[in-house]
Amino acid sequence: MIFDQGLIRNILVIKLRAIGDVLLSTVVLESLRSAFPDAKLDFLTERQSQEVVEGNPALSSVIIFDAKNENATGLILKVRRQQYDLVIDLFGNPRSALITLLSGARYRVGYRFGWRKYCYNVVTEPRGDRVHNVDFNLDALRRIGIPITGTRLRFPITPAADRFAKDFFEGEQIADKFVIALNPGGGWLTKRWRDRHFAHLGDTLVEKLGATVLVVWGPGEARMAGEIRNLMRHPATLIPPCNLKQLASILSRCGMLVTNDTGPMHIAAAVGTPVVAIFGPTNPLLQGPVGAPNEVIQNQNLLCLGCNFTRCPIGNPCMEELPAEEVFAGVQRLVSRNSLAFHHESAE
């Protein structure tokens, strides 16, 4: 099909979930806005990822799908009423493919995944197993001839979120400290470096770098964060309960984040905080942090890295057996390479 840019007035980008994946998909927005400066440009995502895209300057509006309280028929009708000319499905699951098919759009762009390819009239060859997720998303634009004008990820932070983070840092008296955040969470158990290792690392950061340790946690992770604090010999501070905008502002005030492969890793990189990322069953070449200075740590003694197993048949050695000393060495390398980045600056 010949793609006529002159016919495009209304555009919808679809990425339903998860937080990190939605953030990585926002890489397409700058180029779309540059190519269609006067078009209506909307983004469809599920409620848990809403804050990732709300406030993005390239967007006209965000459509939220509440999977718990809304059925697919209602969502399809909502999309059809917008009369989109171009729908780009970056998610590619059965639901998003059918939404795209039934959107009424003249151009329906998606990837060649099984039967879903028949829902699109502009089909992109998926390279998700060969290129980083950022390039996977940009391939949809390349397929229709849209110039790539930028690859920056944006995580918009509201003034209210900044006030929340500022009050927290000042209340804990860490506003003028070199703060290193630890993020022990992860969507799969096999992606989580163990609590005892994080605690050991935290003590090392205090003793050898004079850092203040901040432990990050999200829904269902408060007990894990508290356990790490209890295991440490030195004091550590837990972040308060917060939303994603507030978390982004907290991370922007930190000198570094040490993290598993999870959403906050991508949020930190997007707001410019240097990242030490611990990888095991996932592949950093495909899903690693982008944007900020970073160091990737893996247990290089293993041949099974990047297995994508959510359950490990051999005891999860990539996380169980990776010593804190190796991760601390990555912290030191990042500090050495980017020493100027570690002078604390207010995020105001």
CORLIN-V824171 format. One record per pair of residues at least 4 apart in sequence whose ideal C-beta (glycine too) atoms are under 6 Angstrom apart, sorted by the first residue. I is the first residue (numbers start at 1). J is the second residue. Records with the same first field share a line. If there is no record, write none. Layout:
I = J  J
//
This chain:
1 = 121  122
3 = 144
7 = 85
8 = 36  39  85  86
9 = 39  85
10 = 40  83  84  85
11 = 39  41  86
12 = 42  84  87
13 = 43  88
14 = 44  89  91  96
15 = 22  25  45  90  91
16 = 45  46  91  96
17 = 46  49
19 = 49  52  263
20 = 263  266
22 = 45  49  52
23 = 52  266
24 = 133  134
25 = 90  137
26 = 153
27 = 134  137  151  153
28 = 32  137  141
29 = 58
30 = 58  150
31 = 141  146  148  149
32 = 41
33 = 58
34 = 149
35 = 146
40 = 60
41 = 59  60
42 = 60  61  63
43 = 53  59  62
44 = 63
45 = 49
46 = 65  67
47 = 64  66
50 = 54  64
51 = 244  245
53 = 62
54 = 62
55 = 156
56 = 154  156
65 = 75
66 = 70
70 = 74
76 = 99  102
79 = 99  103
80 = 104
84 = 103  105
85 = 106
86 = 105  107
87 = 100  103  105  108
88 = 109  140
89 = 96  100  110
90 = 137
91 = 96
92 = 110  111  113  116
97 = 116  119
100 = 108  110  119
101 = 119
107 = 122
108 = 120  121
109 = 122  140
110 = 120
111 = 124  126
112 = 117  123  125
117 = 123
124 = 139  140  143
127 = 131  136
128 = 136
131 = 135  136
132 = 286
133 = 287
134 = 290
138 = 148
141 = 146
153 = 270  291
155 = 248  267  270  271
157 = 161  162  245  248  249
158 = 245
161 = 245  246  249
162 = 249
164 = 246
165 = 249  250  253
167 = 171
169 = 174  175  253
170 = 175
172 = 237
174 = 179  212
177 = 212
178 = 211  255  344
179 = 212  214  254  255
180 = 205  211  255  256
181 = 214  216  254  257
182 = 198  215  258
183 = 216  259  264
184 = 198  224  228
185 = 218  221  262
186 = 191  192  260  262
188 = 310
190 = 281  309  310  312  316
191 = 260  261
192 = 260
193 = 197  260  278  319
195 = 227  228
197 = 324
198 = 228
199 = 228  231  232
200 = 324
201 = 324  327  328
202 = 213  232  236
203 = 232  233  234
204 = 208  328
205 = 209  211  213
206 = 211  234
213 = 236
214 = 237
215 = 225  228  229  236  238
216 = 239  264
217 = 221  222  225
221 = 225
225 = 238
229 = 236
232 = 236
239 = 250
242 = 246  247
248 = 267  271
251 = 257  268  271  273
252 = 271  347
253 = 347
254 = 273
255 = 342
256 = 274
257 = 268  273  275
258 = 276
259 = 265  277
260 = 278
261 = 279  282
265 = 275  277  289
268 = 273  275
269 = 275  289  290  291  292
270 = 291
272 = 292
273 = 292
274 = 292  293  334  338  341
275 = 289  292  294
276 = 295  330  331  334
277 = 289  296
278 = 297
279 = 284  296  298
280 = 318  319
281 = 307  308  309
282 = 287
283 = 306
284 = 288  296
288 = 296
289 = 294
293 = 338
295 = 330  333  334
297 = 327  330
298 = 305
299 = 318  322
302 = 318
312 = 316
316 = 320
317 = 321
335 = 342
//
